[in-house]
């Protein structure tokens, strides 16, 4: 599996993570680290081992998310305007 995390708006890739996915459906956890405040999109693709862009086999999915500057994150779930 390949996970590509990009900035919303510019599309600039900030992280690319890979993991081996077993055939038994076991969960896979990847540590993406910290991000600067802003909006991001995570694209998950299933690719063959050693595969290049465009070698996608099976499902892909995208998840958009926001990161805020530290503070009371749970008080307001909307991203910081700045």
mmCIF file of the N, C-alpha and C atoms, coordinates in Angstrom:
data_MODEL
# 
_entry.id   MODEL 
# 
loop_
_atom_site.group_PDB 
_atom_site.id 
_atom_site.type_symbol 
_atom_site.label_atom_id 
_atom_site.label_alt_id 
_atom_site.label_comp_id 
_atom_site.label_asym_id 
_atom_site.label_entity_id 
_atom_site.label_seq_id 
_atom_site.pdbx_PDB_ins_code 
_atom_site.Cartn_x 
_atom_site.Cartn_y 
_atom_site.Cartn_z 
_atom_site.occupancy 
_atom_site.B_iso_or_equiv 
_atom_site.pdbx_formal_charge 
_atom_site.auth_seq_id 
_atom_site.auth_comp_id 
_atom_site.auth_asym_id 
_atom_site.auth_atom_id 
_atom_site.pdbx_PDB_model_num 
ATOM 1   N N  . UNK A 1 1  ? 0.854   -1.174  0.000   1.00 0.00 ? 1  UNK A N  1 
ATOM 2   C CA . UNK A 1 1  ? 0.000   0.000   0.000   1.00 0.00 ? 1  UNK A CA 1 
ATOM 3   C C  . UNK A 1 1  ? 0.896   1.231   0.000   1.00 0.00 ? 1  UNK A C  1 
ATOM 4   N N  . UNK A 1 2  ? 0.430   2.253   -0.697  1.00 0.00 ? 2  UNK A N  1 
ATOM 5   C CA . UNK A 1 2  ? 1.158   3.528   -0.702  1.00 0.00 ? 2  UNK A CA 1 
ATOM 6   C C  . UNK A 1 2  ? 0.179   4.609   -0.244  1.00 0.00 ? 2  UNK A C  1 
ATOM 7   N N  . UNK A 1 3  ? 0.606   5.419   0.732   1.00 0.00 ? 3  UNK A N  1 
ATOM 8   C CA . UNK A 1 3  ? -0.188  6.533   1.228   1.00 0.00 ? 3  UNK A CA 1 
ATOM 9   C C  . UNK A 1 3  ? 0.546   7.816   0.855   1.00 0.00 ? 3  UNK A C  1 
ATOM 10  N N  . UNK A 1 4  ? -0.117  8.661   0.087   1.00 0.00 ? 4  UNK A N  1 
ATOM 11  C CA . UNK A 1 4  ? 0.450   9.948   -0.311  1.00 0.00 ? 4  UNK A CA 1 
ATOM 12  C C  . UNK A 1 4  ? -0.358  11.042  0.366   1.00 0.00 ? 4  UNK A C  1 
ATOM 13  N N  . UNK A 1 5  ? 0.320   11.893  1.125   1.00 0.00 ? 5  UNK A N  1 
ATOM 14  C CA . UNK A 1 5  ? -0.354  12.989  1.831   1.00 0.00 ? 5  UNK A CA 1 
ATOM 15  C C  . UNK A 1 5  ? 0.072   14.290  1.176   1.00 0.00 ? 5  UNK A C  1 
ATOM 16  N N  . UNK A 1 6  ? -0.926  15.056  0.720   1.00 0.00 ? 6  UNK A N  1 
ATOM 17  C CA . UNK A 1 6  ? -0.671  16.303  -0.010  1.00 0.00 ? 6  UNK A CA 1 
ATOM 18  C C  . UNK A 1 6  ? -1.465  17.441  0.609   1.00 0.00 ? 6  UNK A C  1 
ATOM 19  N N  . UNK A 1 7  ? -0.956  18.656  0.425   1.00 0.00 ? 7  UNK A N  1 
ATOM 20  C CA . UNK A 1 7  ? -1.652  19.864  0.875   1.00 0.00 ? 7  UNK A CA 1 
ATOM 21  C C  . UNK A 1 7  ? -2.877  20.099  0.006   1.00 0.00 ? 7  UNK A C  1 
ATOM 22  N N  . UNK A 1 8  ? -4.003  20.410  0.628   1.00 0.00 ? 8  UNK A N  1 
ATOM 23  C CA . UNK A 1 8  ? -5.186  20.793  -0.137  1.00 0.00 ? 8  UNK A CA 1 
ATOM 24  C C  . UNK A 1 8  ? -4.919  22.145  -0.781  1.00 0.00 ? 8  UNK A C  1 
ATOM 25  N N  . UNK A 1 9  ? -5.387  22.349  -1.960  1.00 0.00 ? 9  UNK A N  1 
ATOM 26  C CA . UNK A 1 9  ? -5.185  23.612  -2.670  1.00 0.00 ? 9  UNK A CA 1 
ATOM 27  C C  . UNK A 1 9  ? -4.001  23.545  -3.605  1.00 0.00 ? 9  UNK A C  1 
ATOM 28  N N  . UNK A 1 10 ? -2.799  23.334  -3.063  1.00 0.00 ? 10 UNK A N  1 
ATOM 29  C CA . UNK A 1 10 ? -1.604  23.317  -3.913  1.00 0.00 ? 10 UNK A CA 1 
ATOM 30  C C  . UNK A 1 10 ? -1.307  21.928  -4.475  1.00 0.00 ? 10 UNK A C  1 
ATOM 31  N N  . UNK A 1 11 ? -1.719  20.882  -3.762  1.00 0.00 ? 11 UNK A N  1 
ATOM 32  C CA . UNK A 1 11 ? -1.410  19.525  -4.195  1.00 0.00 ? 11 UNK A CA 1 
ATOM 33  C C  . UNK A 1 11 ? 0.013   19.100  -3.908  1.00 0.00 ? 11 UNK A C  1 
ATOM 34  N N  . UNK A 1 12 ? 0.788   19.958  -3.207  1.00 0.00 ? 12 UNK A N  1 
ATOM 35  C CA . UNK A 1 12 ? 2.175   19.630  -2.891  1.00 0.00 ? 12 UNK A CA 1 
ATOM 36  C C  . UNK A 1 12 ? 2.234   18.412  -1.969  1.00 0.00 ? 12 UNK A C  1 
ATOM 37  N N  . UNK A 1 13 ? 2.982   17.385  -2.371  1.00 0.00 ? 13 UNK A N  1 
ATOM 38  C CA . UNK A 1 13 ? 3.114   16.170  -1.571  1.00 0.00 ? 13 UNK A CA 1 
ATOM 39  C C  . UNK A 1 13 ? 4.038   16.455  -0.392  1.00 0.00 ? 13 UNK A C  1 
ATOM 40  N N  . UNK A 1 14 ? 3.557   16.158  0.822   1.00 0.00 ? 14 UNK A N  1 
ATOM 41  C CA . UNK A 1 14 ? 4.363   16.383  2.020   1.00 0.00 ? 14 UNK A CA 1 
ATOM 42  C C  . UNK A 1 14 ? 4.885   15.085  2.628   1.00 0.00 ? 14 UNK A C  1 
ATOM 43  N N  . UNK A 1 15 ? 4.226   13.958  2.363   1.00 0.00 ? 15 UNK A N  1 
ATOM 44  C CA . UNK A 1 15 ? 4.698   12.666  2.849   1.00 0.00 ? 15 UNK A CA 1 
ATOM 45  C C  . UNK A 1 15 ? 4.250   11.574  1.879   1.00 0.00 ? 15 UNK A C  1 
ATOM 46  N N  . UNK A 1 16 ? 5.089   10.568  1.734   1.00 0.00 ? 16 UNK A N  1 
ATOM 47  C CA . UNK A 1 16 ? 4.713   9.343   1.042   1.00 0.00 ? 16 UNK A CA 1 
ATOM 48  C C  . UNK A 1 16 ? 5.152   8.195   1.935   1.00 0.00 ? 16 UNK A C  1 
ATOM 49  N N  . UNK A 1 17 ? 4.203   7.354   2.302   1.00 0.00 ? 17 UNK A N  1 
ATOM 50  C CA . UNK A 1 17 ? 4.463   6.231   3.197   1.00 0.00 ? 17 UNK A CA 1 
ATOM 51  C C  . UNK A 1 17 ? 4.090   4.941   2.475   1.00 0.00 ? 17 UNK A C  1 
ATOM 52  N N  . UNK A 1 18 ? 4.798   3.862   2.770   1.00 0.00 ? 18 UNK A N  1 
ATOM 53  C CA . UNK A 1 18 ? 4.474   2.572   2.175   1.00 0.00 ? 18 UNK A CA 1 
ATOM 54  C C  . UNK A 1 18 ? 4.415   1.510   3.265   1.00 0.00 ? 18 UNK A C  1 
ATOM 55  N N  . UNK A 1 19 ? 3.642   0.481   3.009   1.00 0.00 ? 19 UNK A N  1 
ATOM 56  C CA . UNK A 1 19 ? 3.542   -0.644  3.934   1.00 0.00 ? 19 UNK A CA 1 
ATOM 57  C C  . UNK A 1 19 ? 3.193   -1.894  3.147   1.00 0.00 ? 19 UNK A C  1 
ATOM 58  N N  . UNK A 1 20 ? 3.645   -3.003  3.639   1.00 0.00 ? 20 UNK A N  1 
ATOM 59  C CA . UNK A 1 20 ? 3.302   -4.291  3.035   1.00 0.00 ? 20 UNK A CA 1 
ATOM 60  C C  . UNK A 1 20 ? 1.943   -4.700  3.604   1.00 0.00 ? 20 UNK A C  1 
ATOM 61  N N  . UNK A 1 21 ? 1.046   -5.088  2.722   1.00 0.00 ? 21 UNK A N  1 
ATOM 62  C CA . UNK A 1 21 ? -0.297  -5.492  3.119   1.00 0.00 ? 21 UNK A CA 1 
ATOM 63  C C  . UNK A 1 21 ? -0.419  -6.989  2.945   1.00 0.00 ? 21 UNK A C  1 
ATOM 64  N N  . UNK A 1 22 ? -0.802  -7.673  4.015   1.00 0.00 ? 22 UNK A N  1 
ATOM 65  C CA . UNK A 1 22 ? -0.960  -9.123  3.958   1.00 0.00 ? 22 UNK A CA 1 
ATOM 66  C C  . UNK A 1 22 ? -2.275  -9.508  3.306   1.00 0.00 ? 22 UNK A C  1 
ATOM 67  N N  . UNK A 1 23 ? -2.394  -10.751 2.939   1.00 0.00 ? 23 UNK A N  1 
ATOM 68  C CA . UNK A 1 23 ? -3.590  -11.237 2.280   1.00 0.00 ? 23 UNK A CA 1 
ATOM 69  C C  . UNK A 1 23 ? -4.734  -11.556 3.229   1.00 0.00 ? 23 UNK A C  1 
ATOM 70  N N  . UNK A 1 24 ? -4.477  -11.498 4.535   1.00 0.00 ? 24 UNK A N  1 
ATOM 71  C CA . UNK A 1 24 ? -5.499  -11.876 5.511   1.00 0.00 ? 24 UNK A CA 1 
ATOM 72  C C  . UNK A 1 24 ? -6.355  -10.728 6.009   1.00 0.00 ? 24 UNK A C  1 
ATOM 73  N N  . UNK A 1 25 ? -6.148  -9.526  5.489   1.00 0.00 ? 25 UNK A N  1 
ATOM 74  C CA . UNK A 1 25 ? -6.954  -8.386  5.914   1.00 0.00 ? 25 UNK A CA 1 
ATOM 75  C C  . UNK A 1 25 ? -6.552  -7.794  7.253   1.00 0.00 ? 25 UNK A C  1 
ATOM 76  N N  . UNK A 1 26 ? -5.332  -8.068  7.699   1.00 0.00 ? 26 UNK A N  1 
ATOM 77  C CA . UNK A 1 26 ? -4.867  -7.519  8.968   1.00 0.00 ? 26 UNK A CA 1 
ATOM 78  C C  . UNK A 1 26 ? -4.718  -6.009  8.859   1.00 0.00 ? 26 UNK A C  1 
ATOM 79  N N  . UNK A 1 27 ? -5.013  -5.273  9.938   1.00 0.00 ? 27 UNK A N  1 
ATOM 80  C CA . UNK A 1 27 ? -4.829  -3.820  9.898   1.00 0.00 ? 27 UNK A CA 1 
ATOM 81  C C  . UNK A 1 27 ? -3.350  -3.453  9.793   1.00 0.00 ? 27 UNK A C  1 
ATOM 82  N N  . UNK A 1 28 ? -3.079  -2.325  9.150   1.00 0.00 ? 28 UNK A N  1 
ATOM 83  C CA . UNK A 1 28 ? -1.724  -1.804  9.005   1.00 0.00 ? 28 UNK A CA 1 
ATOM 84  C C  . UNK A 1 28 ? -1.713  -0.395  9.572   1.00 0.00 ? 28 UNK A C  1 
ATOM 85  N N  . UNK A 1 29 ? -0.731  -0.111  10.413  1.00 0.00 ? 29 UNK A N  1 
ATOM 86  C CA . UNK A 1 29 ? -0.625  1.216   11.015  1.00 0.00 ? 29 UNK A CA 1 
ATOM 87  C C  . UNK A 1 29 ? 0.670   1.876   10.552  1.00 0.00 ? 29 UNK A C  1 
ATOM 88  N N  . UNK A 1 30 ? 0.569   3.134   10.096  1.00 0.00 ? 30 UNK A N  1 
ATOM 89  C CA . UNK A 1 30 ? 1.731   3.895   9.648   1.00 0.00 ? 30 UNK A CA 1 
ATOM 90  C C  . UNK A 1 30 ? 1.820   5.177   10.464  1.00 0.00 ? 30 UNK A C  1 
ATOM 91  N N  . UNK A 1 31 ? 3.021   5.532   10.894  1.00 0.00 ? 31 UNK A N  1 
ATOM 92  C CA . UNK A 1 31 ? 3.230   6.781   11.632  1.00 0.00 ? 31 UNK A CA 1 
ATOM 93  C C  . UNK A 1 31 ? 3.586   7.877   10.630  1.00 0.00 ? 31 UNK A C  1 
ATOM 94  N N  . UNK A 1 32 ? 2.702   8.855   10.461  1.00 0.00 ? 32 UNK A N  1 
ATOM 95  C CA . UNK A 1 32 ? 2.916   9.929   9.490   1.00 0.00 ? 32 UNK A CA 1 
ATOM 96  C C  . UNK A 1 32 ? 3.638   11.119  10.097  1.00 0.00 ? 32 UNK A C  1 
ATOM 97  N N  . UNK A 1 33 ? 3.745   11.194  11.413  1.00 0.00 ? 33 UNK A N  1 
ATOM 98  C CA . UNK A 1 33 ? 4.434   12.313  12.054  1.00 0.00 ? 33 UNK A CA 1 
ATOM 99  C C  . UNK A 1 33 ? 3.544   13.541  12.171  1.00 0.00 ? 33 UNK A C  1 
ATOM 100 N N  . UNK A 1 34 ? 4.170   14.675  12.456  1.00 0.00 ? 34 UNK A N  1 
ATOM 101 C CA . UNK A 1 34 ? 3.447   15.936  12.649  1.00 0.00 ? 34 UNK A CA 1 
ATOM 102 C C  . UNK A 1 34 ? 3.353   16.707  11.342  1.00 0.00 ? 34 UNK A C  1 
ATOM 103 N N  . UNK A 1 35 ? 2.303   17.521  11.250  1.00 0.00 ? 35 UNK A N  1 
ATOM 104 C CA . UNK A 1 35 ? 2.074   18.351  10.079  1.00 0.00 ? 35 UNK A CA 1 
ATOM 105 C C  . UNK A 1 35 ? 1.910   19.802  10.502  1.00 0.00 ? 35 UNK A C  1 
ATOM 106 N N  . UNK A 1 36 ? 2.280   20.701  9.607   1.00 0.00 ? 36 UNK A N  1 
ATOM 107 C CA . UNK A 1 36 ? 2.020   22.120  9.816   1.00 0.00 ? 36 UNK A CA 1 
ATOM 108 C C  . UNK A 1 36 ? 0.509   22.342  9.777   1.00 0.00 ? 36 UNK A C  1 
ATOM 109 N N  . UNK A 1 37 ? 0.012   23.398  10.418  1.00 0.00 ? 37 UNK A N  1 
ATOM 110 C CA . UNK A 1 37 ? -1.423  23.682  10.347  1.00 0.00 ? 37 UNK A CA 1 
ATOM 111 C C  . UNK A 1 37 ? -1.881  23.841  8.897   1.00 0.00 ? 37 UNK A C  1 
ATOM 112 N N  . UNK A 1 38 ? -3.065  23.337  8.602   1.00 0.00 ? 38 UNK A N  1 
ATOM 113 C CA . UNK A 1 38 ? -3.623  23.452  7.259   1.00 0.00 ? 38 UNK A CA 1 
ATOM 114 C C  . UNK A 1 38 ? -4.447  22.245  6.891   1.00 0.00 ? 38 UNK A C  1 
ATOM 115 N N  . UNK A 1 39 ? -4.916  22.210  5.651   1.00 0.00 ? 39 UNK A N  1 
ATOM 116 C CA . UNK A 1 39 ? -5.729  21.121  5.149   1.00 0.00 ? 39 UNK A CA 1 
ATOM 117 C C  . UNK A 1 39 ? -4.898  20.164  4.315   1.00 0.00 ? 39 UNK A C  1 
ATOM 118 N N  . UNK A 1 40 ? -5.204  18.887  4.407   1.00 0.00 ? 40 UNK A N  1 
ATOM 119 C CA . UNK A 1 40 ? -4.449  17.848  3.720   1.00 0.00 ? 40 UNK A CA 1 
ATOM 120 C C  . UNK A 1 40 ? -5.392  16.801  3.134   1.00 0.00 ? 40 UNK A C  1 
ATOM 121 N N  . UNK A 1 41 ? -4.912  16.060  2.158   1.00 0.00 ? 41 UNK A N  1 
ATOM 122 C CA . UNK A 1 41 ? -5.619  14.917  1.595   1.00 0.00 ? 41 UNK A CA 1 
ATOM 123 C C  . UNK A 1 41 ? -4.670  13.729  1.648   1.00 0.00 ? 41 UNK A C  1 
ATOM 124 N N  . UNK A 1 42 ? -5.163  12.607  2.150   1.00 0.00 ? 42 UNK A N  1 
ATOM 125 C CA . UNK A 1 42 ? -4.397  11.366  2.168   1.00 0.00 ? 42 UNK A CA 1 
ATOM 126 C C  . UNK A 1 42 ? -5.001  10.427  1.131   1.00 0.00 ? 42 UNK A C  1 
ATOM 127 N N  . UNK A 1 43 ? -4.191  10.020  0.155   1.00 0.00 ? 43 UNK A N  1 
ATOM 128 C CA . UNK A 1 43 ? -4.631  9.094   -0.891  1.00 0.00 ? 43 UNK A CA 1 
ATOM 129 C C  . UNK A 1 43 ? -3.974  7.742   -0.612  1.00 0.00 ? 43 UNK A C  1 
ATOM 130 N N  . UNK A 1 44 ? -4.775  6.710   -0.486  1.00 0.00 ? 44 UNK A N  1 
ATOM 131 C CA . UNK A 1 44 ? -4.274  5.363   -0.227  1.00 0.00 ? 44 UNK A CA 1 
ATOM 132 C C  . UNK A 1 44 ? -4.483  4.528   -1.483  1.00 0.00 ? 44 UNK A C  1 
ATOM 133 N N  . UNK A 1 45 ? -3.407  3.899   -1.955  1.00 0.00 ? 45 UNK A N  1 
ATOM 134 C CA . UNK A 1 45 ? -3.448  3.084   -3.168  1.00 0.00 ? 45 UNK A CA 1 
ATOM 135 C C  . UNK A 1 45 ? -2.841  1.715   -2.871  1.00 0.00 ? 45 UNK A C  1 
ATOM 136 N N  . UNK A 1 46 ? -3.391  0.708   -3.482  1.00 0.00 ? 46 UNK A N  1 
ATOM 137 C CA . UNK A 1 46 ? -2.806  -0.633  -3.398  1.00 0.00 ? 46 UNK A CA 1 
ATOM 138 C C  . UNK A 1 46 ? -1.997  -0.834  -4.679  1.00 0.00 ? 46 UNK A C  1 
ATOM 139 N N  . UNK A 1 47 ? -0.696  -1.045  -4.527  1.00 0.00 ? 47 UNK A N  1 
ATOM 140 C CA . UNK A 1 47 ? 0.212   -1.197  -5.669  1.00 0.00 ? 47 UNK A CA 1 
ATOM 141 C C  . UNK A 1 47 ? 1.032   -2.476  -5.489  1.00 0.00 ? 47 UNK A C  1 
ATOM 142 N N  . UNK A 1 48 ? 1.495   -3.068  -6.577  1.00 0.00 ? 48 UNK A N  1 
ATOM 143 C CA . UNK A 1 48 ? 2.357   -4.244  -6.447  1.00 0.00 ? 48 UNK A CA 1 
ATOM 144 C C  . UNK A 1 48 ? 3.701   -3.846  -5.831  1.00 0.00 ? 48 UNK A C  1 
ATOM 145 N N  . UNK A 1 49 ? 4.358   -4.785  -5.184  1.00 0.00 ? 49 UNK A N  1 
ATOM 146 C CA . UNK A 1 49 ? 5.668   -4.518  -4.582  1.00 0.00 ? 49 UNK A CA 1 
ATOM 147 C C  . UNK A 1 49 ? 6.606   -3.925  -5.621  1.00 0.00 ? 49 UNK A C  1 
ATOM 148 N N  . UNK A 1 50 ? 7.241   -2.800  -5.280  1.00 0.00 ? 50 UNK A N  1 
ATOM 149 C CA . UNK A 1 50 ? 8.147   -2.130  -6.205  1.00 0.00 ? 50 UNK A CA 1 
ATOM 150 C C  . UNK A 1 50 ? 7.435   -1.365  -7.300  1.00 0.00 ? 50 UNK A C  1 
ATOM 151 N N  . UNK A 1 51 ? 6.119   -1.223  -7.182  1.00 0.00 ? 51 UNK A N  1 
ATOM 152 C CA . UNK A 1 51 ? 5.334   -0.577  -8.230  1.00 0.00 ? 51 UNK A CA 1 
ATOM 153 C C  . UNK A 1 51 ? 5.573   0.915   -8.317  1.00 0.00 ? 51 UNK A C  1 
ATOM 154 N N  . UNK A 1 52 ? 5.354   1.441   -9.485  1.00 0.00 ? 52 UNK A N  1 
ATOM 155 C CA . UNK A 1 52 ? 5.508   2.875   -9.738  1.00 0.00 ? 52 UNK A CA 1 
ATOM 156 C C  . UNK A 1 52 ? 4.128   3.519   -9.815  1.00 0.00 ? 52 UNK A C  1 
ATOM 157 N N  . UNK A 1 53 ? 4.115   4.838   -9.917  1.00 0.00 ? 53 UNK A N  1 
ATOM 158 C CA . UNK A 1 53 ? 2.854   5.562   -10.080 1.00 0.00 ? 53 UNK A CA 1 
ATOM 159 C C  . UNK A 1 53 ? 2.119   5.015   -11.292 1.00 0.00 ? 53 UNK A C  1 
ATOM 160 N N  . UNK A 1 54 ? 0.823   4.835   -11.159 1.00 0.00 ? 54 UNK A N  1 
ATOM 161 C CA . UNK A 1 54 ? 0.039   4.299   -12.256 1.00 0.00 ? 54 UNK A CA 1 
ATOM 162 C C  . UNK A 1 54 ? -0.102  2.788   -12.227 1.00 0.00 ? 54 UNK A C  1 
ATOM 163 N N  . UNK A 1 55 ? 0.624   2.106   -11.326 1.00 0.00 ? 55 UNK A N  1 
ATOM 164 C CA . UNK A 1 55 ? 0.539   0.644   -11.217 1.00 0.00 ? 55 UNK A CA 1 
ATOM 165 C C  . UNK A 1 55 ? -0.512  0.213   -10.197 1.00 0.00 ? 55 UNK A C  1 
ATOM 166 N N  . UNK A 1 56 ? -1.516  1.019   -9.973  1.00 0.00 ? 56 UNK A N  1 
ATOM 167 C CA . UNK A 1 56 ? -2.509  0.751   -8.937  1.00 0.00 ? 56 UNK A CA 1 
ATOM 168 C C  . UNK A 1 56 ? -3.271  -0.529  -9.250  1.00 0.00 ? 56 UNK A C  1 
ATOM 169 N N  . UNK A 1 57 ? -3.379  -1.398  -8.263  1.00 0.00 ? 57 UNK A N  1 
ATOM 170 C CA . UNK A 1 57 ? -4.130  -2.655  -8.382  1.00 0.00 ? 57 UNK A CA 1 
ATOM 171 C C  . UNK A 1 57 ? -5.196  -2.648  -7.302  1.00 0.00 ? 57 UNK A C  1 
ATOM 172 N N  . UNK A 1 58 ? -6.447  -2.596  -7.683  1.00 0.00 ? 58 UNK A N  1 
ATOM 173 C CA . UNK A 1 58 ? -7.511  -2.641  -6.693  1.00 0.00 ? 58 UNK A CA 1 
ATOM 174 C C  . UNK A 1 58 ? -7.958  -1.255  -6.271  1.00 0.00 ? 58 UNK A C  1 
ATOM 175 N N  . UNK A 1 59 ? -8.393  -1.153  -5.033  1.00 0.00 ? 59 UNK A N  1 
ATOM 176 C CA . UNK A 1 59 ? -9.057  0.047   -4.537  1.00 0.00 ? 59 UNK A CA 1 
ATOM 177 C C  . UNK A 1 59 ? -8.092  1.186   -4.225  1.00 0.00 ? 59 UNK A C  1 
ATOM 178 N N  . UNK A 1 60 ? -8.602  2.378   -4.388  1.00 0.00 ? 60 UNK A N  1 
ATOM 179 C CA . UNK A 1 60 ? -7.935  3.577   -3.888  1.00 0.00 ? 60 UNK A CA 1 
ATOM 180 C C  . UNK A 1 60 ? -8.964  4.333   -3.073  1.00 0.00 ? 60 UNK A C  1 
ATOM 181 N N  . UNK A 1 61 ? -8.501  5.125   -2.131  1.00 0.00 ? 61 UNK A N  1 
ATOM 182 C CA . UNK A 1 61 ? -9.413  5.933   -1.337  1.00 0.00 ? 61 UNK A CA 1 
ATOM 183 C C  . UNK A 1 61 ? -8.723  7.233   -0.958  1.00 0.00 ? 61 UNK A C  1 
ATOM 184 N N  . UNK A 1 62 ? -9.513  8.254   -0.683  1.00 0.00 ? 62 UNK A N  1 
ATOM 185 C CA . UNK A 1 62 ? -8.971  9.562   -0.304  1.00 0.00 ? 62 UNK A CA 1 
ATOM 186 C C  . UNK A 1 62 ? -9.686  10.022  0.954   1.00 0.00 ? 62 UNK A C  1 
ATOM 187 N N  . UNK A 1 63 ? -8.919  10.597  1.866   1.00 0.00 ? 63 UNK A N  1 
ATOM 188 C CA . UNK A 1 63 ? -9.471  11.143  3.103   1.00 0.00 ? 63 UNK A CA 1 
ATOM 189 C C  . UNK A 1 63 ? -8.889  12.539  3.292   1.00 0.00 ? 63 UNK A C  1 
ATOM 190 N N  . UNK A 1 64 ? -9.758  13.554  3.341   1.00 0.00 ? 64 UNK A N  1 
ATOM 191 C CA . UNK A 1 64 ? -9.324  14.922  3.605   1.00 0.00 ? 64 UNK A CA 1 
ATOM 192 C C  . UNK A 1 64 ? -9.364  15.166  5.107   1.00 0.00 ? 64 UNK A C  1 
ATOM 193 N N  . UNK A 1 65 ? -8.373  15.908  5.620   1.00 0.00 ? 65 UNK A N  1 
ATOM 194 C CA . UNK A 1 65 ? -8.342  16.206  7.054   1.00 0.00 ? 65 UNK A CA 1 
ATOM 195 C C  . UNK A 1 65 ? -7.647  17.531  7.289   1.00 0.00 ? 65 UNK A C  1 
ATOM 196 N N  . UNK A 1 66 ? -7.846  18.083  8.478   1.00 0.00 ? 66 UNK A N  1 
ATOM 197 C CA . UNK A 1 66 ? -7.251  19.372  8.843   1.00 0.00 ? 66 UNK A CA 1 
ATOM 198 C C  . UNK A 1 66 ? -6.362  19.211  10.065  1.00 0.00 ? 66 UNK A C  1 
ATOM 199 N N  . UNK A 1 67 ? -5.301  19.996  10.120  1.00 0.00 ? 67 UNK A N  1 
ATOM 200 C CA . UNK A 1 67 ? -4.421  20.054  11.284  1.00 0.00 ? 67 UNK A CA 1 
ATOM 201 C C  . UNK A 1 67 ? -4.439  21.487  11.799  1.00 0.00 ? 67 UNK A C  1 
ATOM 202 N N  . UNK A 1 68 ? -4.563  21.622  13.120  1.00 0.00 ? 68 UNK A N  1 
ATOM 203 C CA . UNK A 1 68 ? -4.580  22.944  13.748  1.00 0.00 ? 68 UNK A CA 1 
ATOM 204 C C  . UNK A 1 68 ? -3.342  23.143  14.593  1.00 0.00 ? 68 UNK A C  1 
ATOM 205 N N  . UNK A 1 69 ? -3.059  24.397  14.856  1.00 0.00 ? 69 UNK A N  1 
ATOM 206 C CA . UNK A 1 69 ? -2.030  24.752  15.821  1.00 0.00 ? 69 UNK A CA 1 
ATOM 207 C C  . UNK A 1 69 ? -2.488  24.223  17.180  1.00 0.00 ? 69 UNK A C  1 
ATOM 208 N N  . UNK A 1 70 ? -1.583  23.893  18.080  1.00 0.00 ? 70 UNK A N  1 
ATOM 209 C CA . UNK A 1 70 ? -1.930  23.345  19.397  1.00 0.00 ? 70 UNK A CA 1 
ATOM 210 C C  . UNK A 1 70 ? -2.919  24.219  20.146  1.00 0.00 ? 70 UNK A C  1 
ATOM 211 N N  . UNK A 1 71 ? -3.609  23.634  21.079  1.00 0.00 ? 71 UNK A N  1 
ATOM 212 C CA . UNK A 1 71 ? -4.606  24.345  21.869  1.00 0.00 ? 71 UNK A CA 1 
ATOM 213 C C  . UNK A 1 71 ? -5.772  23.441  22.155  1.00 0.00 ? 71 UNK A C  1 
ATOM 214 N N  . UNK A 1 72 ? -6.906  24.027  22.344  1.00 0.00 ? 72 UNK A N  1 
ATOM 215 C CA . UNK A 1 72 ? -8.097  23.268  22.674  1.00 0.00 ? 72 UNK A CA 1 
ATOM 216 C C  . UNK A 1 72 ? -8.738  22.748  21.394  1.00 0.00 ? 72 UNK A C  1 
ATOM 217 N N  . UNK A 1 73 ? -8.158  21.688  20.831  1.00 0.00 ? 73 UNK A N  1 
ATOM 218 C CA . UNK A 1 73 ? -8.580  21.169  19.531  1.00 0.00 ? 73 UNK A CA 1 
ATOM 219 C C  . UNK A 1 73 ? -10.032 20.728  19.496  1.00 0.00 ? 73 UNK A C  1 
ATOM 220 N N  . UNK A 1 74 ? -10.549 20.277  20.606  1.00 0.00 ? 74 UNK A N  1 
ATOM 221 C CA . UNK A 1 74 ? -11.901 19.720  20.615  1.00 0.00 ? 74 UNK A CA 1 
ATOM 222 C C  . UNK A 1 74 ? -12.975 20.791  20.741  1.00 0.00 ? 74 UNK A C  1 
ATOM 223 N N  . UNK A 1 75 ? -12.620 22.042  21.029  1.00 0.00 ? 75 UNK A N  1 
ATOM 224 C CA . UNK A 1 75 ? -13.609 23.095  21.200  1.00 0.00 ? 75 UNK A CA 1 
ATOM 225 C C  . UNK A 1 75 ? -14.286 23.455  19.882  1.00 0.00 ? 75 UNK A C  1 
ATOM 226 N N  . UNK A 1 76 ? -13.546 23.427  18.782  1.00 0.00 ? 76 UNK A N  1 
ATOM 227 C CA . UNK A 1 76 ? -14.103 23.808  17.492  1.00 0.00 ? 76 UNK A CA 1 
ATOM 228 C C  . UNK A 1 76 ? -13.430 22.956  16.413  1.00 0.00 ? 76 UNK A C  1 
ATOM 229 N N  . UNK A 1 77 ? -14.172 22.035  15.772  1.00 0.00 ? 77 UNK A N  1 
ATOM 230 C CA . UNK A 1 77 ? -13.555 21.102  14.829  1.00 0.00 ? 77 UNK A CA 1 
ATOM 231 C C  . UNK A 1 77 ? -13.184 21.710  13.482  1.00 0.00 ? 77 UNK A C  1 
ATOM 232 N N  . UNK A 1 78 ? -13.567 22.984  13.212  1.00 0.00 ? 78 UNK A N  1 
ATOM 233 C CA . UNK A 1 78 ? -13.215 23.590  11.917  1.00 0.00 ? 78 UNK A CA 1 
ATOM 234 C C  . UNK A 1 78 ? -11.739 23.957  11.892  1.00 0.00 ? 78 UNK A C  1 
ATOM 235 N N  . UNK A 1 79 ? -11.093 23.892  10.742  1.00 0.00 ? 79 UNK A N  1 
ATOM 236 C CA . UNK A 1 79 ? -9.673  24.273  10.655  1.00 0.00 ? 79 UNK A CA 1 
ATOM 237 C C  . UNK A 1 79 ? -9.490  25.777  10.931  1.00 0.00 ? 79 UNK A C  1 
ATOM 238 N N  . UNK A 1 80 ? -8.319  26.142  11.438  1.00 0.00 ? 80 UNK A N  1 
ATOM 239 C CA . UNK A 1 80 ? -7.989  27.544  11.634  1.00 0.00 ? 80 UNK A CA 1 
ATOM 240 C C  . UNK A 1 80 ? -7.969  28.243  10.286  1.00 0.00 ? 80 UNK A C  1 
ATOM 241 N N  . UNK A 1 81 ? -8.543  29.424  10.200  1.00 0.00 ? 81 UNK A N  1 
ATOM 242 C CA . UNK A 1 81 ? -8.574  30.177  8.944   1.00 0.00 ? 81 UNK A CA 1 
ATOM 243 C C  . UNK A 1 81 ? -7.161  30.490  8.470   1.00 0.00 ? 81 UNK A C  1 
ATOM 244 N N  . UNK A 1 82 ? -6.301  30.890  9.379   1.00 0.00 ? 82 UNK A N  1 
ATOM 245 C CA . UNK A 1 82 ? -4.908  31.212  9.019   1.00 0.00 ? 82 UNK A CA 1 
ATOM 246 C C  . UNK A 1 82 ? -4.197  29.981  8.530   1.00 0.00 ? 82 UNK A C  1 
# 
